[in-house]
Amino acid sequence: MTNKIIVVAHSIMNQSSLPEDKRISNGALPLVSDLVALGLDIVQIPDVQKFYSLYVNRSSEDKETAPESFEVYVKRTLVPYVEQVMEKVKSGHEFVGVLTYRGDETQRMEPETSPVMLELFRLFDRNCMATPYYEISENLETEEMDLLITEIIETLGI
């Protein structure tokens, strides 16, 4: 079992969740196999925006229940993921950071921060966790994709 944990955006594991013009591969990004080969324990952030849309649709069918705000839903959804990481850290694992993809507008860090990522970092901060991150650029060429894992390793100190 590994002793290092990385949190990844859902779109890194499932590029088909993005519009076609934002995808750089089919399925998971190729670097996922590199992360696995490095022995990292991967915790995937869910597609909170999609889940919220489904929740609102279901709530609208149930006329008696008004849906909670997106901000409240985001926090409620992310808390178990942060707790999962914290539990592993308390048992001796090392949290190396968060990996995002700029092409995913719902979970990117720069140039603007999404409500999902903002809340994720707040939750880690409340647990006194420094949260290094690396963001994968859009429109990578094959050669750049091959070098990407080296950049991630250097940036996150894996």
C-alpha positions as CSV (number, residue, x, y, z in Angstrom):
1,M,0.0,0.0,0.0
2,T,1.2,3.5,-0.8
3,N,1.9,6.2,1.7
4,K,1.3,9.2,-0.6
5,I,-2.1,10.6,-1.5
6,I,-3.0,12.9,-4.4
7,V,-6.5,14.4,-5.0
8,V,-7.4,14.7,-8.7
9,A,-10.2,16.5,-10.6
10,H,-12.8,14.2,-12.0
11,S,-12.0,15.2,-15.6
12,I,-8.4,13.8,-15.3
13,M,-10.0,10.4,-14.7
14,N,-12.8,10.9,-17.2
15,Q,-12.1,13.2,-20.1
16,S,-15.5,12.3,-21.7
17,S,-17.2,14.4,-19.0
18,L,-15.9,17.5,-20.8
19,P,-17.0,19.1,-24.1
20,E,-15.1,17.6,-27.0
21,D,-13.1,20.7,-27.7
22,K,-11.6,20.6,-24.1
23,R,-10.6,16.9,-24.2
24,I,-6.9,15.9,-24.7
25,S,-7.5,12.2,-24.6
26,N,-10.2,9.5,-24.5
27,G,-11.1,8.2,-21.0
28,A,-8.5,9.1,-18.4
29,L,-5.5,11.2,-19.1
30,P,-2.5,9.0,-19.9
31,L,-0.6,10.3,-16.9
32,V,-3.0,8.5,-14.6
33,S,-1.1,5.2,-15.3
34,D,2.1,7.1,-14.3
35,L,0.5,8.2,-11.0
36,V,-0.5,4.6,-10.3
37,A,3.0,3.4,-11.3
38,L,4.4,5.8,-8.7
39,G,2.3,4.1,-6.1
40,L,0.1,7.1,-5.4
41,D,-3.2,6.7,-3.7
42,I,-5.6,8.6,-5.9
43,V,-8.7,10.4,-4.5
44,Q,-11.0,11.7,-7.2
45,I,-13.0,14.8,-6.7
46,P,-16.5,14.0,-8.0
47,D,-18.2,16.0,-10.8
48,V,-20.0,18.1,-8.3
49,Q,-21.6,20.4,-10.9
50,K,-23.2,17.5,-12.7
51,F,-24.3,15.9,-9.4
52,Y,-25.9,19.3,-8.4
53,S,-27.8,19.5,-11.7
54,L,-29.2,16.0,-11.1
55,Y,-30.1,16.9,-7.5
56,V,-31.9,20.1,-8.6
57,N,-33.8,18.2,-11.2
58,R,-34.9,15.6,-8.7
59,S,-35.8,18.3,-6.2
60,S,-37.9,20.1,-8.7
61,E,-40.0,16.9,-9.2
62,D,-40.5,16.8,-5.5
63,K,-42.6,19.9,-5.0
64,E,-42.3,19.8,-1.2
65,T,-38.5,20.1,-1.1
66,A,-36.6,23.2,-2.2
67,P,-33.0,22.4,-3.3
68,E,-30.1,23.7,-1.2
69,S,-27.8,26.3,-2.7
70,F,-24.9,25.2,-4.8
71,E,-22.4,26.5,-2.2
72,V,-24.0,24.4,0.6
73,Y,-24.2,21.4,-1.8
74,V,-20.6,21.7,-2.7
75,K,-19.4,21.7,0.9
76,R,-21.7,18.8,1.9
77,T,-20.4,16.8,-1.1
78,L,-16.7,17.5,-0.5
79,V,-16.5,17.0,3.2
80,P,-16.3,13.2,3.0
81,Y,-13.5,13.4,0.5
82,V,-11.4,15.7,2.7
83,E,-12.2,13.5,5.7
84,Q,-11.0,10.5,3.7
85,V,-7.7,12.2,3.0
86,M,-7.4,13.4,6.6
87,E,-8.0,9.9,8.0
88,K,-5.2,8.6,5.8
89,V,-2.9,11.4,6.9
90,K,-3.6,10.7,10.6
91,S,-2.6,7.1,9.9
92,G,0.8,8.1,8.5
93,H,0.2,8.8,4.8
94,E,1.5,11.9,3.1
95,F,-0.8,14.3,1.3
96,V,1.1,15.5,-1.8
97,G,-1.5,17.9,-3.2
98,V,-4.2,18.4,-5.8
99,L,-4.1,17.9,-9.5
100,T,-6.5,19.8,-11.8
101,Y,-7.0,20.3,-15.5
102,R,-7.5,23.8,-16.9
103,G,-9.9,22.6,-19.5
104,D,-12.4,21.7,-16.8
105,E,-14.1,24.9,-16.0
106,T,-15.8,23.4,-13.0
107,Q,-12.6,22.3,-11.3
108,R,-9.8,24.4,-12.5
109,M,-7.5,26.6,-10.5
110,E,-6.4,29.3,-12.9
111,P,-7.1,31.8,-14.3
112,E,-10.2,31.8,-12.2
113,T,-11.0,29.5,-9.3
114,S,-14.1,27.4,-9.3
115,P,-16.5,27.3,-6.3
116,V,-15.7,23.6,-6.0
117,M,-11.9,24.1,-5.8
118,L,-12.3,27.1,-3.6
119,E,-14.3,25.0,-1.1
120,L,-11.9,22.1,-1.3
121,F,-9.0,24.3,-0.4
122,R,-11.0,25.9,2.4
123,L,-11.8,22.5,3.8
124,F,-8.1,21.4,3.7
125,D,-7.1,24.8,5.2
126,R,-9.6,24.3,8.1
127,N,-7.8,21.0,8.8
128,C,-4.4,22.7,8.8
129,M,-3.3,21.1,5.6
130,A,-1.0,22.9,3.2
131,T,-2.4,22.2,-0.2
132,P,0.1,22.2,-3.1
133,Y,-1.4,21.9,-6.5
134,Y,-0.5,21.4,-10.1
135,E,-2.8,22.4,-13.0
136,I,-2.5,20.6,-16.3
137,S,-2.7,23.0,-19.3
138,E,-5.2,22.7,-22.1
139,N,-4.2,21.6,-25.7
140,L,-1.1,19.6,-24.8
141,E,0.9,18.1,-27.6
142,T,1.9,14.4,-27.3
143,E,5.5,15.4,-26.4
144,E,4.3,17.7,-23.7
145,M,2.0,15.0,-22.3
146,D,5.0,12.7,-22.1
147,L,6.9,15.2,-20.0
148,L,4.0,16.2,-17.8
149,I,4.5,13.5,-15.1
150,T,8.1,14.9,-14.6
151,E,6.7,18.4,-14.0
152,I,4.1,17.1,-11.6
153,I,6.6,15.1,-9.7
154,E,8.9,18.1,-9.4
155,T,6.1,20.6,-8.5
156,L,4.4,18.4,-5.9
157,G,7.6,16.9,-4.5
158,I,6.5,13.3,-5.1
